[in-house]
């Protein structure tokens, strides 16, 4: 059906060009004062730039929307949350739940013209398994090995019910082994995948330019020319959307929600994000190494004010760290209330009656910068002098998640799969220095619970475990959950196929004019 539609459009276009004696790739067909534009291009506005397009090197939902155009995993996680075959036509899970055998799709081409092999697949999976940046996805995985030319086996460390969702994550995408091994650093800016688009150009600070991949195994995309335009200022992005300079905008500012909803030329979609915004605390940096100091901060903050600053009040206050939709989220666990006097009392008990100096690292994205200002003001009211350390997104990721060179930081995460096990990588002591546990948290009781929770096959036992996990996180103020926001997308009304997605799973291949 897709090829038939493209054929008819091309036939009409050719007929018009023949009768008018002129031609161009994007044709304007004029008749009696009316104008019809056949578009085969799209400009996607995104609020931040990612500094690497290697899926093993960065875990960021800002990168996922780019990855989904270039790469594909073995299992596709669709926009509606369902799973379907991707680069694997099918897969089998062993009776004991510790092995997954993938039967690979044949004849799939990489952007460099090479045919995907079992060697590429095993290489990609093992590379992702070894990555310290992906512990929230790969912690259950042991190794991948080739069975034959069309079959790859993934061995798990223990039975894990969410393994299919993990394999379907954008960071588990299949890469071209030769391209990576020839020049790993070059690959970060010159990615080679099997997806519907290949990267044609990357102008740092400005845009990523993609072209449709003619040998894509599903057939070439209807939208041939794709640009991801980097627009850091939210108001500028809204104006660009209204003026037609961009066609679709990811994460429009919540403060402009009513403006977009009431614009008849704009379609606006939103859904609750499957994740959380939180205050990341470096538990190994004095005086934050003192649980009483961390608890003082948890009592001193105004979550409601922070949510209003970040999202114009659109969202839901969180009491626990995991996504509300995740299995095991305890509805009956409450966070510390806003109580500045209690905060001051705890600071005095900790030996800091006059407070202390501290820094809050943030980038310029309003979702993080604006609530950082509110946090700064809240801390001032309980005697803590906080300075904003504003750097770009790339430096924020490096300093917080890799070097752990920070004190406080407002961060956000989307659940890679809807099970509380995903927070293992954030809070288990074994994960310090491996990517996600940049809090420096190492609590024996918490470690034991997280170990039990990820191997237990008893759903009721797991609920009890994760309730206690959330209680400990709150009691120790290891990190402070703030709110769960709405993931929104706005687009010109004529663009078809647009859906909101809580995990930035945008597939431009599914869009058309």
C-alpha positions in Angstrom: 0.0 0.0 0.0 2.9 2.4 0.8 4.5 1.9 -2.6 1.3 2.2 -4.4 0.6 5.6 -2.8 4.0 6.9 -3.7 3.6 5.7 -7.3 0.3 7.6 -7.7 1.8 10.8 -6.3 4.8 10.6 -8.6 2.5 9.9 -11.6 0.4 13.0 -11.0 3.5 15.0 -10.4 5.1 13.8 -13.6 1.9 14.6 -15.6 1.9 18.2 -14.2 5.5 18.8 -14.9 5.0 17.6 -18.5 2.1 20.0 -19.1 3.9 23.0 -17.4 7.3 22.3 -18.9 9.1 22.8 -15.5 10.2 20.5 -12.7 11.6 20.4 -9.2 11.7 17.9 -6.3 9.0 19.7 -4.3 6.4 20.9 -6.8 3.9 23.7 -6.4 0.8 22.8 -8.5 -1.1 26.0 -9.3 -4.5 26.1 -10.9 -7.0 29.0 -11.0 -5.5 30.8 -8.0 -5.3 27.6 -5.8 -2.0 26.1 -4.8 -1.3 22.5 -3.7 2.2 21.7 -2.2 3.4 18.1 -2.4 5.9 17.9 0.5 8.5 15.2 1.1 10.4 17.0 3.8 10.0 17.6 7.5 11.6 19.8 10.1 11.6 18.4 13.7 12.3 20.9 16.5 14.2 19.5 19.5 15.1 21.5 22.6 18.6 20.2 23.1 21.6 18.8 21.3 23.3 15.5 22.1 27.0 15.3 21.6 27.3 11.6 20.4 25.1 9.4 18.2 26.6 6.2 19.5 23.9 4.4 21.4 26.4 2.7 23.7 27.9 6.0 24.8 24.9 8.1 26.0 21.7 7.3 27.9 19.5 10.3 27.4 15.9 10.5 26.2 16.9 13.5 24.1 19.1 11.1 22.1 16.3 8.4 21.7 14.3 10.4 19.2 17.4 10.7 17.0 18.4 7.1 17.5 15.0 5.9 16.4 15.5 7.3 12.9 19.0 5.9 12.4 19.0 2.6 14.2 16.7 -0.3 15.1 16.8 -2.9 17.9 15.9 -6.6 17.6 12.5 -5.9 19.1 10.6 -2.7 18.3 8.9 -0.8 21.1 6.1 1.0 19.4 4.7 4.4 20.2 1.7 2.9 22.0 4.0 0.8 24.2 3.4 -2.5 22.5 6.2 -4.7 21.2 6.6 -6.1 17.7 9.4 -7.8 15.7 12.2 -5.5 14.6 15.5 -6.8 13.3 14.5 -10.2 14.8 11.6 -11.8 13.0 10.9 -13.9 16.1 12.4 -15.0 19.4 12.1 -17.8 21.9 12.6 -17.6 25.7 13.8 -20.8 27.5 11.7 -22.5 30.1 13.9 -21.3 32.9 13.8 -17.7 31.6 17.6 -17.3 31.3 18.0 -17.5 27.5 16.5 -15.6 24.6 17.1 -16.9 21.1 16.6 -14.4 18.3 15.8 -15.4 14.7 17.2 -12.6 12.6 15.5 -10.9 9.7 17.4 -11.7 6.5 18.6 -9.3 3.8 18.6 -6.2 6.0 21.0 -3.5 4.8 23.1 -1.1 6.7 23.5 2.5 5.5 27.0 1.7 4.2 25.6 -1.0 2.0 26.7 -4.0 4.1 24.2 -6.7 4.9 23.4 -7.2 8.6 24.9 -10.4 10.0 24.7 -12.4 13.2 28.2 -11.0 13.9 26.9 -7.4 13.9 24.0 -8.4 16.2 26.2 -10.2 18.8 28.7 -7.4 18.6 26.1 -4.7 19.2 24.4 -6.6 22.1 27.7 -7.3 23.9 28.9 -3.8 23.4 25.7 -2.5 25.0 26.0 -5.1 27.8 29.5 -3.8 28.6 28.5 -0.2 28.5 28.6 1.5 32.0 26.0 4.0 30.7 23.3 1.5 30.2 23.0 -0.3 33.6 19.3 0.5 33.9 18.8 -1.6 30.8 21.6 -4.2 30.7 21.9 -5.3 34.4 20.1 -8.6 33.7 22.1 -9.5 30.6 25.2 -11.6 30.6 26.4 -12.2 27.0 25.3 -12.6 23.4 26.7 -15.3 21.2 26.2 -16.5 17.6 24.3 -19.8 17.1 24.4 -19.7 13.3 24.2 -17.2 10.5 20.6 -16.3 11.3 20.4 -16.9 15.0 21.8 -15.2 18.1 21.4 -16.2 21.7 21.2 -13.8 24.6 22.1 -15.3 28.0 20.7 -13.7 31.2 22.2 -13.7 34.7 18.8 -14.5 36.1 15.2 -14.8 34.9 13.8 -11.4 34.1 10.3 -10.7 33.0 11.0 -7.3 31.4 13.8 -8.6 29.1 11.9 -8.0 25.9 11.2 -4.4 26.7 14.9 -3.9 27.5 16.0 -5.5 24.2 13.6 -3.1 22.5 15.1 0.0 23.9 16.8 2.5 21.6 20.1 2.1 23.3 20.1 -1.6 22.5 20.0 -0.9 18.7 22.1 -2.8 16.2 25.2 -1.0 14.8 27.5 -1.9 12.0 30.5 -3.7 13.5 33.0 -2.7 10.8 32.1 1.0 11.1 32.6 1.0 14.8 35.8 -1.0 14.8 37.4 1.0 12.0 37.1 4.3 13.9 35.1 4.3 17.2 35.4 8.1 17.6 34.4 8.8 14.1 31.3 6.6 14.5 30.0 9.0 17.2 29.4 11.6 14.5 29.0 9.3 11.5 26.6 6.6 12.7 25.8 3.5 10.6 22.6 1.7 11.3 19.7 0.0 9.5 17.0 2.6 10.2 14.8 4.4 7.6 17.2 7.5 7.7 20.9 8.0 7.5 22.7 11.1 8.8 23.8 13.3 5.9 25.1 16.3 7.9 25.5 17.5 11.4 26.0 21.2 12.0 26.9 21.5 15.7 24.6 23.7 17.6 22.2 24.0 14.7 20.8 20.8 13.2 21.0 17.2 12.2 20.2 16.5 8.5 18.9 13.1 7.4 18.0 11.6 4.1 15.7 8.6 3.6 17.5 5.2 3.1 16.4 3.8 -0.2 17.4 0.2 0.7 15.5 0.3 4.0 14.0 -3.2 4.5 10.4 -1.9 5.0 10.6 0.3 1.9 11.8 3.9 1.6 10.1 6.5 3.8 7.4 8.8 2.3 9.2 11.7 4.0 12.5 11.9 2.1 14.3 14.8 3.7 14.4 15.1 7.5 15.9 17.8 9.6 16.2 17.8 13.4 16.5 21.5 14.2 18.0 22.4 17.6 16.0 25.2 19.2 17.1 25.9 22.7 14.7 28.7 23.5 11.1 27.5 24.0 9.4 30.7 22.9 11.6 30.8 19.7 10.5 27.2 19.0 6.8 28.1 19.4 7.1 31.0 17.0 9.0 28.8 14.5 6.2 26.2 14.7 3.5 28.8 14.2 5.4 30.4 11.3 5.9 27.0 9.5 9.7 27.1 10.0 9.4 23.8 11.8 6.7 21.2 11.3 6.7 19.4 14.6 8.1 20.3 18.1 9.1 17.9 20.8 8.5 19.0 24.4 7.0 22.5 23.8 7.1 24.7 26.9 4.2 23.9 29.2 3.7 27.6 29.7 2.5 27.8 26.1 0.1 24.8 26.3 -3.1 26.8 26.1 -1.7 28.9 23.2 -1.1 25.8 21.2 -4.3 23.9 22.1 -6.3 26.9 21.0 -4.5 27.3 17.7 -6.6 25.7 14.9 -3.5 25.3 12.7 -1.7 23.2 15.4 -2.3 19.7 16.7 -1.3 19.2 20.3 -0.8 15.8 22.0 0.3 14.9 25.5 0.6 11.9 27.8 1.9 11.4 31.3 5.6 10.7 31.2 6.7 7.2 32.4 9.4 8.7 34.7 10.2 11.4 37.1 12.0 14.6 37.8 14.1 14.6 40.9 16.9 16.3 42.8 20.1 14.3 42.4 22.3 14.5 45.5 26.0 13.6 45.6 25.8 11.4 48.7 29.6 11.2 48.9 30.3 15.0 48.9 30.4 16.6 52.4 28.2 17.9 53.9 25.7 16.0 51.7 27.2 12.7 53.0 25.2 13.3 56.2 21.7 11.9 55.8 20.4 14.6 58.2 21.6 17.3 55.8 19.9 15.5 52.9 16.7 15.2 54.9 16.9 18.9 55.7 16.9 19.7 52.0 14.0 17.3 51.4 11.9 19.2 54.0 13.1 22.6 52.7 12.0 22.2 49.1 8.7 23.3 47.7 7.8 20.6 45.1 4.7 22.4 43.9 6.6 25.6 43.2 9.3 23.7 41.3 6.6 21.9 39.2 5.0 25.2 38.4 8.3 26.7 37.4 9.3 23.7 35.2 5.9 22.9 33.6 3.5 25.7 34.5 2.0 23.3 37.0 1.1 20.6 34.5 2.0 17.2 36.1 1.7 15.3 39.3 3.7 15.6 42.5 5.7 12.4 43.3 6.3 10.8 46.6 8.6 8.0 45.3 11.4 7.8 42.8 10.1 5.2 40.3 7.6 6.0 37.5 4.0 5.7 38.8 3.1 3.3 36.0 5.9 0.9 36.9 5.1 -2.4 38.5 5.8 -2.2 42.3 5.2 1.5 42.7 3.8 1.9 46.2 0.9 4.3 46.4 0.9 4.3 50.2 4.5 5.6 50.7 4.7 9.4 51.2 7.6 11.8 50.8 8.7 14.4 53.3 6.3 17.5 53.3 7.5 21.1 52.8 8.5 22.1 56.3 11.2 24.8 56.4 11.3 24.8 60.2 11.9 21.1 60.3 14.6 21.6 57.8 16.3 24.3 59.9 16.1 22.0 63.0 17.8 19.1 61.1 20.6 21.5 59.9 21.2 22.6 63.5 21.3 19.0 64.7 23.9 18.3 61.9 26.1 21.1 63.1 25.1 23.6 60.4 22.9 26.1 62.2 24.1 28.9 59.9 23.9 26.7 56.8 26.7 26.3 54.2 27.6 27.0 50.6 26.7 24.7 47.8 26.3 24.6 44.0 23.5 23.4 41.8 24.6 22.4 38.3 22.1 22.9 35.5 21.8 23.4 31.8 19.6 26.0 30.1 16.7 23.8 29.3 13.7 25.5 31.1 12.6 22.1 32.5 15.8 22.0 34.6 16.9 25.6 34.8 13.7 27.2 36.1 13.1 24.7 39.0 16.8 25.0 39.8 16.1 28.7 40.5 13.2 27.7 42.8 15.5 25.2 44.6 18.1 27.9 45.0 15.5 30.2 46.6 14.1 27.4 48.9 17.5 26.6 50.1 18.2 30.2 50.9 15.2 30.3 53.2 16.6 27.5 55.3 20.1 29.1 55.4 21.9 27.3 52.6 23.6 29.5 50.1 23.3 27.8 46.7 25.0 29.0 43.5 23.7 28.1 40.1 26.5 26.5 37.9 25.1 26.8 34.4 26.7 24.7 31.7 25.6 23.1 28.4 23.8 19.7 28.3 26.9 17.8 27.3 29.0 19.2 30.2 26.1 18.5 32.6 26.0 14.8 31.5 29.8 14.5 31.8 30.1 16.2 35.1 27.1 14.6 36.8 26.9 11.1 35.3 30.5 10.3 34.5 32.8 12.4 36.7 30.2 12.8 39.6 31.6 16.4 39.9 28.5 18.0 41.4 26.6 18.6 44.6 23.0 19.1 43.6 21.4 18.7 40.2 17.8 18.6 39.0 17.5 15.7 36.6 14.9 13.6 35.0 14.6 10.0 33.8 12.1 7.9 31.8 11.6 4.3 32.7 13.2 2.1 30.1 10.6 -0.5 31.0 7.6 -0.4 33.4 8.9 -2.3 36.3 10.5 -0.9 39.5 13.6 -3.0 38.8 14.8 -0.3 36.5 16.0 1.8 39.5 18.5 -0.9 40.4 21.1 0.9 38.4 20.4 4.2 40.2 20.6 2.9 43.8 22.6 -0.3 44.1 26.1 0.2 45.5 27.7 -2.1 42.9 26.6 0.5 40.2 28.7 3.4 41.6 30.9 4.6 38.8 29.1 2.5 36.2 26.8 5.2 34.9 23.5 5.5 36.7 24.4 5.5 40.4 25.9 8.9 40.3 24.4 9.6 43.7 27.2 7.5 45.2 24.6 5.5 47.2 25.8 2.4 48.9 23.2 1.2 51.5 23.4 -2.5 52.6 19.7 -3.0 53.2 18.9 -1.2 50.0 21.4 -3.3 48.1 20.0 -6.6 49.5 16.4 -5.6 48.6 17.3 -4.6 45.1 19.1 -7.9 44.6 16.0 -9.8 45.8 13.6 -7.7 43.8 15.3 -8.4 40.4 15.4 -12.2 40.8 12.1 -12.9 42.6 9.3 -14.4 40.5 6.7 -13.7 43.3 4.8 -10.6 42.3 3.5 -9.9 45.9 6.9 -10.3 47.4 8.3 -7.9 44.8 5.7 -5.3 45.7 6.7 -5.6 49.3 10.3 -5.3 48.4 9.9 -2.1 46.3 7.7 -0.5 48.9 10.6 -0.8 51.4 13.1 0.3 48.7 11.1 3.6 48.3 10.9 4.1 52.0 14.6 3.9 52.4 15.2 6.3 49.5 12.9 8.8 51.2 14.2 8.2 54.7 17.8 8.6 53.7 17.0 11.3 51.1 19.3 9.6 48.7 17.6 11.5 45.9 14.4 13.6 46.1 11.5 12.9 43.7 9.7 16.0 42.6 7.1 15.4 40.0 6.0 13.5 37.0 5.4 15.7 34.0 3.5 15.5 30.8 5.3 14.5 27.6 3.9 16.7 24.8 4.4 17.1 21.1 2.9 19.8 18.9 2.7 19.8 15.1 1.2 21.5 12.1 -2.3 20.2 11.6 -1.6 18.7 8.2 1.1 16.2 9.4 -0.3 12.7 9.7 0.7 10.0 12.1 1.8 12.2 15.1 1.3 10.5 18.5 2.4 11.5 22.0 4.9 9.2 23.6 6.1 9.1 27.2 9.6 7.9 26.2 10.3 10.1 23.1 9.6 7.2 20.7 9.1 9.2 17.6 9.2 7.3 14.3 9.2 9.7 11.4 8.9 6.7 9.1 5.2 6.5 10.2 4.5 10.2 9.4 3.2 11.5 6.1 1.6 14.7 4.6 
